[in-house]
Amino acid sequence: MKPVSELIKTRAGTLWHVRPDETVFGALRLLAEYEVGALVVMDEGRLVGVMSERDYTRKVALQGRSSKDTTVAEIMTRDVIVVTPATRTRDCMALMKEKKIRHLPVLQGNTVLGMISIRDIMDDIIADHELTISQLESYIHS
């Protein structure tokens, strides 16, 4: 399986993020606009958290709070689990399963390079299996 750097290479320069002082409503608009399930929360270029649809559901909607009156800082996940560009996709999958998370920011030192999702991992696995099947079919027919 590939290192994470291969997955984020196709999205170079694309890092969907929000500031901690933004409203949750504003963050939800970004989630919808970018069609993603989570945003990196950045403060002065530093990773300070992740805000996901799950955070919104559990910490705003189910508690009867207003997304227009609640800041991202109030609901974001602060103890962020991260990976490096060298982390293998198989290890990311195991980490996501163990920690019950769906998104992993990719950091090199203190620099956020991107974020991968379980969807990215599944797409990689499917592509890998399709390649293997194609190679096996080619071998069988030759």
Secondary structure in CASP SS format (residue, H / E / C, confidence):
PFRMAT SS
TARGET T0000
AUTHOR 0000-0000-0000
METHOD secondary structure of the structure
MODEL  1
M C 1.00
K C 1.00
P E 1.00
V H 1.00
S H 1.00
E H 1.00
L H 1.00
I H 1.00
K H 1.00
T C 1.00
R C 1.00
A C 1.00
G C 1.00
T C 1.00
L C 1.00
W C 1.00
H E 1.00
V E 1.00
R C 1.00
P C 1.00
D C 1.00
E C 1.00
T E 1.00
V H 1.00
F H 1.00
G H 1.00
A H 1.00
L H 1.00
R H 1.00
L H 1.00
L H 1.00
A H 1.00
E H 1.00
Y H 1.00
E C 1.00
V C 1.00
G C 1.00
A E 1.00
L E 1.00
V E 1.00
V E 1.00
M E 1.00
D E 1.00
E C 1.00
G C 1.00
R E 1.00
L E 1.00
V E 1.00
G E 1.00
V E 1.00
M E 1.00
S E 1.00
E H 1.00
R H 1.00
D H 1.00
Y H 1.00
T H 1.00
R H 1.00
K H 1.00
V H 1.00
A H 1.00
L C 1.00
Q C 1.00
G C 1.00
R C 1.00
S C 1.00
S C 1.00
K C 1.00
D C 1.00
T C 1.00
T E 1.00
V H 1.00
A H 1.00
E H 1.00
I H 1.00
M C 1.00
T E 1.00
R C 1.00
D C 1.00
V C 1.00
I C 1.00
V C 1.00
V E 1.00
T C 1.00
P C 1.00
A C 1.00
T C 1.00
R E 1.00
T H 1.00
R H 1.00
D H 1.00
C H 1.00
M H 1.00
A H 1.00
L H 1.00
M H 1.00
K H 1.00
E H 1.00
K H 1.00
K C 1.00
I C 1.00
R C 1.00
H E 1.00
L E 1.00
P E 1.00
V E 1.00
L E 1.00
Q E 1.00
G C 1.00
N C 1.00
T E 1.00
V E 1.00
L E 1.00
G E 1.00
M E 1.00
I E 1.00
S E 1.00
I H 1.00
R H 1.00
D H 1.00
I H 1.00
M H 1.00
D H 1.00
D H 1.00
I H 1.00
I H 1.00
A H 1.00
D H 1.00
H H 1.00
E H 1.00
L H 1.00
T H 1.00
I H 1.00
S H 1.00
Q H 1.00
L H 1.00
E H 1.00
S H 1.00
Y H 1.00
I H 1.00
H H 1.00
S C 1.00
END
